[in-house]
Amino acid sequence: MAINKMMRAALKALSYPDIDMKKNYRIVRQFVNITHSHILKPFGYKTWEHRIPNGDHDIPVRIFTPPHGEHAPILLFFHGGGWVTGNIGSYDKVCTNMARLTQHRVVSVDYRLAPEYRFPAGLEDCYRVALEIFRDNSLLGVDSKDITLIGDSAGANLAAAVSLMARDRGEFLPQRQILIYPATHFDHTESSPFESVRENGTDYLLTAKRICDYMDLYRSVDADLSNPYFAPLMASDLSNQPRTLLVTAQYDPLRDEGEAYGMKLRKAGNAVEMHRVRDALHGFFSLPPSFAPVRECYEWINEFLKEVSTDAAQVETVDET
């Protein structure tokens, strides 16, 4: 269903263009945690709390297992929230639904958040968890070929960065990644090279100003802006990357940079499948599965997960608005 005038007015009122995330990120964090809490799980679904050491701290992970899925393949999930908000608790419902709808075990990573822990702290946590799972088959009882990276928004940025880092460090290499409306670029001001920042940057819940605030809270120094682990689209070499499913939303400031990343991955010789969800906003993946954009996204995810060959032919079609 297209967004009508009444819906547009409501979205504009809810977009809070003047909120100062730099001053109020703790309040926003608390709001996200409270409003996304998930107490009851479907019958038969199991969760397992685990911790993975990383230097002077442990990284909490929560593993969601569907009924009879003790040996199911793995979705290694990095949550969104602008690197500043969100945790495994606020994404509990999303991960439970993901396990049910894909019949995969979902490993959700509680990486450190900015600004208390700026780039690359959260990324290094995600990489450390991935390294542990990919290199130790006995940990979850799966072969590395049965592990797929997945993330939404900032989490998709982290998934893409983990894939680049894995190639560069040579310690493991994911075969598949699913990037849902990823942040891939560093500029979300009026000077952005992407039209979607100007088209969708004020009236569709996630504002361009808020993205700028998140990135200011996440980065450590200005030089991070050109670092491909911070902004994957800045990578000069995108060769040897996983087979990729990339999903964007029509009314999302991040839409164009996500699609640009998919096209750059494809140009570098990687197998890439891209879809744009019509009439959808940034953040739709956290809605209940009964919503049409979520159902459509899971159809693409499940079809993608059936494709096990990393040498599959590239998919050339991009859904248009």
N, C-alpha and C positions, 0 to 999 in steps of 0.2 A: 504494500500500500504506500503510495507516494506521500511525502510530507506536505500537508495542506497549510493554508495561511494560519489557522488557529494553532496547529502544532508548531509552526515556525515561531509564533509569538511566545508560546510557552517555553520553547527551547531557549529563546533569547533571554527570557526572564531568569532561566535557571543557569545561564552560562557564567554569571558572576565575573564579568570581565575585569573588575578592579581588585579582585582578591590578591593579596600579597602573600604568595606561597612562602617567601623567604622568612617572613615574620610569623606566619600562621601554620607552618607545616606540621607542627606537633598536634594542633587542634584537628587538622584535616586527617592526620593519621588516626587519631582516636575515633573520629566520625566514621572513617572507613572500617575500622576494626569492629565497631559496634553494629553498624548497619549491614555488614557482610558476615556476621557470625552465623554459624551453622551447627546446631546442637544435635539434631536427629539425622541419622543416616538411614538409607534404605536397608531393609532386612537382608542379612547375608554379606554385607560389605564390611571389609576389615581394613583397619588402618594400623600401621606399625610405625612407631616413633624410633628414629635412629639418629646417631650423631657421627659425623665424619671429621676427624681432626685436620686442622689446617694451621700449622704453626702454633701460635699462642692461644688459639681458640678452637672451639668445636662448631661445626655447621649443622644445625638441626635439619633433618629431612623427614617428611611424612610420606609413607608409602600407602597408596590406596589400591586395594585388591578387590576386584569383582568376585562374585560367587564362582567357585570352581576355577579361579584364575591364578592359582598359586604359581604356575609355570608360564603365565602369559608373557608376551613381549612387553617391553618397557617404553613408556613415554616419559622422558626426563624433562620436567616442566619448570620453567622460570617465570614467575609471576610479574605482572605489570604493576604500575603505580608510580611511574616517573623516577624510578630508582630511590624514591623518598618515602612512599607509603606502600601499604600492602604487606602481607606475610602469609605463611602457610595456613593460618587460621582464617584470614579474610578470604582466601581462595579455596577454602575447604569444600564448599558447595560446588564450585566450578570443577574441582578435581574429582569429586565423587561422581558428578555427571559425566566427566570425561572417561573415567574408568568404565562406567556402565555403558556408555554409547559406543566406545571403541573396543570394549573387552580387552583392554590393555591394563597392565599395572601402571599407575601414575606415581612417579617419584617427584614430589614437590620440594623445592629447595628454599630454605629460609636464609637467603644471603643477607649480608650486612647492608644497611641502608645509609644513604647520604642524608644530611651533610655530616653526621657524626663520623661516617666512614665514606670518604669520597673515592672517586675513580682512582685506581682500579680495584678497590677492596671488594666490592660486591661481585665484580667479574671474576676475580681470583677465587672467590668462594664457589661460584658456579663451575669454573674450570676444575677446581679440586674435586668436587663431587663427581663431575663427568669422568675425570681421570680415574677415580676410584672404581666407578661402576664399569667403565670400559675395559680396564686392565685386570680386574679381578672377577672372572666369570663365576666364581663360587659365591660371591656376595649375594646376588639375587638369582643365581641359577640360570642365567641367559647368556648366549653368545653376543658379542658386540654387534653383530649384524642385525640383532633383534632389538636394538636400542635406537630410538628416534628422539632428537632434540625438538622441543616445542616451547614457544613462549608467545605472550601477547604484549604488544606495545613496548615498554622498556624491557620486558622479559624477552621479546623477540629480538630486540637489539642485543641482549646478552647472549641469546642462542647463536645469533650470527657471529658475534665476537668470539664465542667459545670455539666455533668451527674454524675461524681464521687462526686463532691462537693454537688450536690443536695441530693444524697443518704446519704452522711456523715452528712449533716446538718439537714436532715429530714424535710425540708420545702416544697418540692415538688419532683416529680420524673417523668422525661420524659418517655414516652412509646416508642418513636422511635428516632433514630439518624442516619444521613447519613454523613459518613466521606469520603471525597474525597481526595485521596493521603495525608493522615494525617502525620504530624510529631509527633512521639510518643516516640522517644529515645533522648538521650542527646549527644551521641558521634558520630561525623561524620568525624573523623580523620581516618588515615590509620589503627588505632587499633580498629575501629568499628567492632562489631560482625556480621555486615550485609554486605554480598558480594555486594549488589547493590550500596553501597557507593563507593566501589572501581571500579566496572564495569561502573557506570554511573556518577561518581563524577567529571568529567573534561570536557566532550565534548557535553553535552546535555542541554545547557542554564543555568539551575540551577546547580551550582557547589557545591561540598562538602565544599570548602573554604567559599563560600557565606553563606551556612547554618551555619557553625561555627561562622561566623561574626554575623549573625542574632541572634544566641543564646547568644553570648557574650553581645550583645546590650540589649537583653531581660532580662537576669537573673540579680538579685540583688546581690546575694552572691553565692559562690561555692556550698553551701548546697542545692541550688535550683535544682541542677542537679539530685539529688535523690528524689526530691519531685514529687509525682505522679500527682499533678496538673500542674507541669511544663513538665514532661515527663511521660505521662500516662502508658507507658509500665513498669515503675518502681513500679506500684501499686502491693502490695502483695495480695490485695483482690479486685477482679473485679466482685464480685457477685452482683446481683440485678441491673444490668445495662439494658438500653433500648434495645429493638430489634434493630439490627444494620445492615445497608447496608454499606459496605466498598469497595471503588473502588480505585485501584492503577493503575499506568502507567508503561509499560514495561521498558522504558528508563528513569527511575526516581531514583535518589539516595535514596529517601525515600520509595521505593517500598517494600523492605523486612521488614522494621520495621513496616510499616502499616499492612502488612499481618501477621506479628508476633503478633500484637495487636489483630487482628481479631481472630486468633487461641487461644490466651490467654483468650479473652472474651468468646469464645465458650467453652473452657475447664472449665471455671468458671460457666457454666450452662446457658449462655445467648444464645438467638437465633441470629445467625450471618449469613449473606449472603455476600460472597466476590466475586469480579470480578476483573480481571486484563485486562486492555485495551491494546491490542497488538499494537506495532509500535507507541505508544503514549509517549509524553514527559510530564514532570511536567508542570502544568499550562494549560493543554489543555481545561479545563472546561471554561476558559475565551474566547475561540475561538467562532466564529459564529456557530449557531446550524446546519448549512449546512455541517460542518466537521463531518466525519464518527465517530470519537471517541466521539464527543459531542452527536450525535444522539444516539449512543449505550448507553452512560451513562444515558441519559434521558429515554430510554426504561426501563432500570433497575430501575431508580428512580420511574417512574410511576407505574411499576408493584409492587414495594415495598410499595408504598403509598396505594395501593388497599388493602393490607393486614392489617387489623385493629386489629387483635388479638395479644396481647403480649405473648400469650401462644403457638404460632405457632411453629411447629417443626423446628429444626435447619436445615439449608441448608448445606450439607456436601461438595459440589463441589466448588473447586477453579479453575477458568480458568487458564490454563498454557500458557506459551509463545509458 
